[in-house]
Amino acid sequence: MRRTAFFISDRTGITAEILGHSLLSQFEDVDFNRITLPFVDTIAKADQVALDIRRHAVVDGCRPLVFSTIVDPILRKRILVEDALTIDFLEKFIGPIEEELGVESTHTVGRSHSIGNFEEYKNRIDAVNFSINHDDGIMPRDLAEADLILVGVSRSGKTPTCLYLALQFGIKAANYPLTPEDFGQHTLPRLLLPYRNKLFGLTIDPVRLQQIREERKPDSRYCALETCQFEVAEAEALLRHVGVPYLNATKMSIEELSTTIMHRTGIKRRTY
């Protein structure tokens, strides 16, 4: 089964995509043709969207699904066509919240993904820059500023997890790679000793690690299975010995890893 799904917004479309994708993920047997249409902020654009929806209904032979976060009620009506199932998130949820709070919403466009709170936005950008500058042990001199330091063997998922934590939660996350030089000592690298309470480990299945490393440096000792097996075993043994908690990243998404780390460490997010 194949169906077309539209994600429509008068701003970035991120909210419509996130909510819509979350709902569609529950229908594994349906192949969705996903179309995102951001910045639908004029009547002309809304009318063109309505035409696109009707066209896909004819071509597909079935009604498209439309997920909308358009704020302007006039524009919302323009994209509401009988040839589609439209799920208007704002209309669905804003009304009940207004009634419960006894206050009307501002109906302001782009509040979710704008620089409405400059200090919060600055915190997020500072966190991203911090994570970039502290990737793979770079610039260790100001690790005291880190909220979190991820440790693990090379290519175990530390960098993308740090960047997601920074961008999504405003967390200053650094990462440090454990190398063969760090094994056999039964203690943390000297650089990390002062920050024991900030450490969290990531590990990975050696076979999966080999596949990832093979893409980076094919036919090298770096990606050999025995190398991967040795490094993973030694890294896990070290983390257990020094009492640093760790997660296996093999089957976890970046979102799952980041949220689990936040939950287990008790670190509070700085941005929404």
C-alpha positions in Angstrom: 0.0 0.0 0.0 1.3 3.5 -0.9 -0.2 6.7 0.3 0.9 10.4 0.1 1.3 12.3 3.3 1.7 16.1 3.3 3.4 18.1 6.2 2.3 21.7 5.8 3.2 24.7 7.9 3.4 28.5 7.7 7.0 28.3 9.1 9.6 25.5 9.0 7.3 22.5 9.1 9.4 20.8 11.7 6.6 20.4 14.2 4.2 19.0 11.5 6.9 16.6 10.4 7.7 15.4 13.9 4.1 14.9 15.0 3.1 13.4 11.6 6.0 11.0 11.4 5.3 9.8 14.9 1.8 8.9 13.9 2.7 7.3 10.6 5.5 5.2 12.2 2.7 3.1 13.7 1.7 1.9 10.2 4.6 -0.3 9.1 2.8 -1.9 6.2 2.1 1.4 4.4 4.7 3.0 2.1 4.3 6.7 2.5 5.3 9.3 -0.1 6.1 12.1 2.3 6.0 15.7 1.1 6.9 18.7 3.3 5.7 22.2 2.3 7.0 24.9 4.7 6.4 28.6 4.6 2.8 28.4 3.3 2.1 31.9 4.5 0.0 33.5 1.7 -3.4 32.8 0.1 -1.7 32.1 -3.2 0.6 29.5 -1.6 -2.3 27.9 0.2 -4.3 27.6 -2.9 -1.4 26.0 -4.7 -1.1 23.5 -1.9 -4.8 22.7 -2.2 -4.2 22.0 -5.9 -1.3 19.7 -5.2 -3.3 17.8 -2.7 -6.2 17.3 -5.2 -3.7 16.3 -7.9 -2.1 13.6 -5.7 -5.6 12.3 -4.8 -6.3 11.8 -8.5 -2.9 10.3 -9.4 -2.9 8.0 -6.3 -6.5 7.0 -6.6 -7.0 7.6 -2.8 -7.0 10.5 -0.4 -3.7 11.9 0.8 -3.1 12.5 4.5 -2.4 16.1 5.4 -0.7 17.1 8.7 -0.9 20.9 9.3 0.4 23.4 11.8 -0.8 26.5 10.0 -1.8 29.2 12.4 -3.8 31.6 10.2 -7.4 30.4 10.2 -7.9 31.8 6.7 -5.0 29.8 5.3 -6.1 26.7 7.2 -9.5 26.8 5.4 -7.8 27.2 2.0 -5.9 23.9 2.3 -8.9 22.0 3.7 -10.2 19.9 0.8 -12.6 17.0 0.7 -10.1 14.9 -1.3 -7.8 14.5 1.7 -7.9 13.5 5.4 -6.6 16.7 7.1 -5.2 16.5 10.7 -4.9 20.1 11.9 -2.8 19.9 15.0 -3.4 23.5 16.2 -7.2 23.3 15.7 -7.2 19.9 17.5 -5.3 21.0 20.6 -5.3 24.8 21.0 -9.0 25.0 21.6 -9.1 22.6 24.5 -6.0 24.2 26.1 -7.6 27.7 25.7 -10.7 26.5 27.4 -8.8 24.9 30.2 -6.6 27.9 30.9 -9.3 30.5 30.3 -6.8 32.4 28.1 -6.7 32.8 24.3 -3.5 31.7 22.6 -1.5 34.4 20.8 -1.9 32.6 17.4 1.7 33.7 16.7 3.4 32.1 13.6 6.7 30.2 14.2 6.8 30.3 18.0 8.2 26.7 18.3 11.2 27.2 16.1 12.1 30.9 16.3 14.5 33.0 18.3 11.8 34.0 20.7 14.0 33.6 23.8 17.4 34.9 22.8 19.2 33.6 25.9 17.8 30.1 25.4 18.8 30.2 21.7 22.3 31.4 22.6 22.7 28.5 25.1 21.8 26.0 22.3 24.3 27.5 19.9 27.0 27.7 22.5 26.4 24.0 23.3 26.7 23.1 19.6 30.0 25.0 19.3 31.3 23.4 22.5 30.5 19.9 21.3 32.2 20.6 17.9 35.3 22.0 19.6 35.5 19.1 22.0 35.1 16.2 19.5 37.6 13.3 20.0 39.4 15.0 22.8 40.1 18.3 21.1 40.6 21.3 23.3 40.8 19.5 26.6 41.7 22.5 28.6 38.1 23.6 29.4 36.5 20.3 30.0 35.3 21.6 33.4 32.6 23.5 31.5 31.2 20.2 30.1 27.9 19.0 31.4 28.8 15.5 30.0 31.8 13.7 28.6 31.1 10.6 26.5 33.8 8.0 26.3 34.1 4.9 24.1 36.1 3.4 21.3 36.4 5.2 17.9 33.2 5.1 15.8 30.9 4.0 18.7 28.5 6.9 18.2 30.0 9.5 20.5 30.1 12.5 18.1 26.5 12.4 16.7 25.2 11.8 20.2 27.0 14.8 21.5 25.8 17.0 18.7 22.2 15.8 19.2 22.4 16.5 22.9 23.7 20.0 22.2 21.2 20.9 19.5 18.1 19.3 21.0 18.7 19.8 24.7 21.3 22.6 24.9 23.8 20.3 26.7 27.5 21.0 26.5 28.7 17.5 25.6 32.3 16.6 24.9 33.7 13.2 23.9 36.9 11.4 24.4 38.0 8.3 22.4 39.4 5.3 24.2 42.4 3.9 22.3 44.7 0.9 22.9 47.1 3.2 24.8 44.4 3.6 27.4 43.9 -0.1 28.0 45.8 -2.3 30.4 46.2 0.5 33.0 43.0 -0.3 34.9 42.4 3.4 35.4 41.0 6.3 33.4 43.2 8.4 31.1 44.9 11.1 33.2 43.0 13.8 31.4 39.6 12.4 32.5 40.4 11.8 36.1 39.3 15.2 37.4 35.9 14.8 35.6 34.9 11.3 36.8 31.4 12.4 37.7 30.8 13.8 34.2 31.7 10.6 32.3 29.3 8.3 30.5 30.3 5.5 28.2 29.1 4.2 24.8 29.9 0.7 23.5 29.0 -1.2 20.4 28.8 -4.7 19.0 32.3 -5.5 17.4 30.8 -6.8 14.2 28.8 -3.6 13.7 31.9 -1.5 14.6 33.9 -3.4 12.0 31.2 -2.5 9.3 31.3 1.2 10.3 35.1 1.4 10.4 35.4 -0.5 7.1 33.6 2.4 5.4 36.1 4.9 6.8 39.4 3.0 6.4 38.8 -0.2 4.3 41.2 -3.1 4.5 43.1 -1.6 7.5 44.0 -3.0 10.9 41.8 -0.3 12.3 38.7 -2.1 10.9 39.8 -5.7 11.4 37.3 -7.7 13.4 39.9 -8.8 15.9 40.9 -5.2 16.5 37.3 -4.2 17.1 36.7 -7.2 19.4 39.8 -6.3 21.4 39.0 -2.6 21.8 35.4 -3.1 22.7 36.2 -5.8 25.3 39.0 -3.7 26.8 36.8 -0.5 26.9 33.9 -2.3 28.5 36.2 -3.8 31.1 37.8 -0.4 31.9 34.4 1.3 32.3 33.2 -1.5 34.6 36.4 -1.4 36.6 36.2 2.4 37.2 32.4 2.4 37.7 31.5 4.5 34.7 28.0 3.7 33.4 27.6 2.9 29.7 25.1 2.0 27.0 25.3 -0.3 24.0 24.7 1.9 21.0 24.4 -0.9 18.5 20.6 -1.0 18.2 19.7 2.4 19.6 19.0 5.6 17.7 20.7 8.9 18.5 17.4 10.1 19.9 17.1 7.0 22.2 20.7 7.2 23.3 20.5 10.9 24.1 17.2 10.6 26.0 18.4 7.6 28.0 21.6 9.4 28.9 19.7 12.4 30.1 17.4 10.2 32.1 20.2 8.1 33.7 22.5 11.1 34.5 19.7 13.4 35.7 21.0 16.2 33.5 18.3 18.8 32.8 17.7 20.2 29.4 18.4 23.9 28.7 16.3 24.4 25.6 12.8 23.5 24.3 
